[in-house]
């Protein structure tokens, strides 16, 4: 049977089916970490996700003989195109069986949709914002993924190359051994930075206090710190409110480090979370009936891995050792919580400054991923 491509309406039931296909495709794969279905549905819903204020999108599913065999979402981020001086349609939320006809039909649907709206190129996988999953896995297929990253089969990049896509950007990910003690040189750098710039670390015992005192400042800092990174677009006020409500309530407070100056202004932040990879696998992407328990147990119990969700430092303080100050605070907390390993998550491969900080620790580059690009003829 020929492949049929159907546009997906952004209704709750249709989007659930769309998200579920991506989970079903990896059933039995020990490295795949499913997303929470309700979060994915909200992200793809125009009435939930404030990114739709400056984005348009259309999801498609591929069917053969009535059975789903692939999915993809086309996204046009007007602010990103304006900021980076191009007219590109993004593709994201992409999954497919190992079949050239299916893959070609999915990407042809995105191209047609993008061309009809004036686009001249296709890039991805990317989401609506930098907070969404991005980057197709190209190495490290034998490693369990994280809640912040995409897992895909090894045949995905082969199809991208076959279709004429080329590298637009690459990311690397590191697995870092948590030291039992802070390296002496690292500690010395942190002490010098603290005294030289009159900085201090703040810890919190209340998520509400973080939200009220530094919630918006934290995301505004991210906007500043990440401004020049590949594809980044500053988050709007509504997006910031959305992510504050979505994420700040999940934090394990000892895994958060806030660095301020003498006037209590935010200088840097490090946010980590216990790895939820195994808990999400047990949940199957569902909170009910028992998924919530697995997630709660991982958040409140002891797991051996911590995910470094983000580290952001104000541009005027970058390359001055503030990262050392952050990790000198976090490492003892990591040890106390029983973490043995840290996942760096995505770092652009040419961001040598960020990667040099791992030289103080035992570390392994264990995953790579890519954003692909194809210009339209």
Helices and strands as residue ranges (DSSP letters): E 3-8, H 12-24, H 37-43, G 50-53, E 55-64, E 67-77, H 78-84, E 88-96, H 100-115, E 121-124, E 136-139, H 155-162, E 166-177, H 184-197, E 200-202, H 207-225, H 237-247, G 248-250, G 253-255, E 256-260, E 266-274, H 277-283, H 291-300, E 305-313, G 315-317, H 322-336, E 341-343, E 347-348, H 352-356, G 357-360, E 363-375
